[in-house]
Amino acid sequence: MAWNGRVRRNLGTKDEQAMALFVSTFINKVDRKGRVSVPASFRAALTSQTLQGIVVYPSFTNAAVEGCGTDFLEDIAAAATQNFDLFSPEQDDISTLIFASSHQLAWDPEGRVVLPEEILAHANITEQAAFVGKGRTFQLWEPEALKLHQAEARARALANRPQLNLRRPEGK
């Protein structure tokens, strides 16, 4: 069976459903109209979703663009509803920074999307865009800025040696 970029998750009362998994880094050309090819493995990871495309919004922590499928946005909406009071400052911040700033971008028959000017400007993307897999999400970077970000992340990881517990909870 060929890898299709999808993993399974248990959604409680629903049957298990596939969720997108984005891995690797791809640097693709951006044309003068703002069109860029979405990596084939990223497109494959999103084929079962209703939007045949990607969702992007400006990162509020980096000069980059956050990207995901609609399933991830649905999870954020559910978590915000469960964890924040309606009309609370936290709920309003999430809505403003993510939902109000998001763009749903359908890909064309060649697998390209048109990145809006505000998205390109936020990440200083001009001629090339780096698609960076981050598990359930991905980011778009200007390639030289990505190199700097990766060096900083590597230095932090070397200094801090982060630990990740991969043990499964009992009963799973």
N, C-alpha and C positions, 0 to 999 in steps of 0.2 A: 504494500500500500504506500503510495507517495505521500510525503509530508505536505499538508495543505495549510500550515500556519495556524491551526486551530487546536485548542485544548478543551477538555470537558470540565464543567463545574456543576456542583449540586446547588440548585436554587430552591431548596426546601420542598414546598408542596408541588412545584412544577417538575416535569421530567428534566433530566440533565440536558443542558443546552450547550452548544459550542460557544466559546468566546474567542475573540481575536487575540493572537499573540504575535507581537512584532519584535523581530530580532534582526541584528546586523545593521550596517550603515551603508547607504547608497548615495552617491553624489551624482545628481542629474542636472542637465542643462535647463535653464529657464530661458524661454524665448522672449522677445521684446513685448509680446502680448501678456506675459506673465504665466504662460502655460508651462507645466512641468509634468513629466511622466511619474506616476505613482509606481513604486517598485512592484513588480509582478507578485512577489510573495506577500506584500501588504494587501494588494487587491484580493488575492486568494483568501487571505484571512478574513475578509469582510464580505464574501460572496453571499452568505446566508442572511445578511441584514437587509432591511427594507430599502435603505438608501444605498444605491450602488455608487458609492463614493466615500469621501472622508469628511470628518468634521474638524475644523481648525479654529483656534482662538489664540490671541497673544498670550504668551507666558507672562505671569505677573512676578516671576522670580528671575528670569533670564531674558537676554535679548534673543529670544528664540520664539518659535511658534509651537504650541501644543497641538497634537493631532490624535484622533481616536475614531472609533466607530460609534454609531448611535447607542449601542449596548452600554458602553462605558458612561455616556451622558445620562442614560436612564438610571444607572447605578448611582451616579452622583446625585441626581434628583431625589431618588429614594432615600439615600443617606442624609441629605439635607432636610428632607421632610421628617425623618425619624429623630435627627439630632438637634435641630434648631426650631425654635418657635416661629410660626408664620409671622412675618414682618419684623423679626429680630434683626439687629445689625449684622449678625453673622450670616443669616439666611440672605439678607439683602446683598452682602458682599459677594457671596457665592453666585447669586443670580447675576449681579453686575459684571463680575470678573470672568465668568464662564459662559453662562447662557446668553446674556445680552451681547457678548462680544464674539459669539461663535458664528461660523459660516459653514453651511452644508454645501459641499462641493461635489457634484456628480462628475464622474469621469466620462470622457468621450470614448468612442470605439477604439482609440489607440491607447487608452489607459491614462490620458492626461487630464489634469484639472487646471482651471485658471485661478491663480492665487490673487485675491483682491489686493489692491495697491496698499491699503493700510496694513495688511499682513506682511507684504514684502518689506515695507518701510520699517515695521517694528523690529524685524530680524536683520535689517540691512542686507537683504537678499537681492542680488542684481543678476548675475550671470549664471550662478549655480546654486543649487539647494542641496543640503545634506539631509537625507531622511535617516533618522537615528532611532532604531528600535529600543523601546524601554519596557518591554513586557506587554502589559495591557494597553499601553499608549505608545506614541512615538513623538518625536520632535522634528522640526525643520530648523536648520541652522545655516548661516553663511559659513562655508567650509573653513575659512581661516579662524573665525570666532569659535567654531567647534573644536579645532585643535587646541586653542588656548583653554577652553572649558575642560577638555579631556585631561590636559596636563594638570590643571588645578584639582580636578576630581581625583586623579591618580595620587597626587601629593597628599591630599586630605586622607585618602584611604590608607596610604602607607603610614601616615602619622597616627591615625586613629584605629586602624585595624578593625573595621566594623564586623560584627558577628551577626549571623543570620541563622535562626533556629529552623531547621528543616524537618523536625519531628512532627508527625501527624498527631492531631488530637486523638485521645482514646476513643475507640468505637468507630473509627473511620478507616 
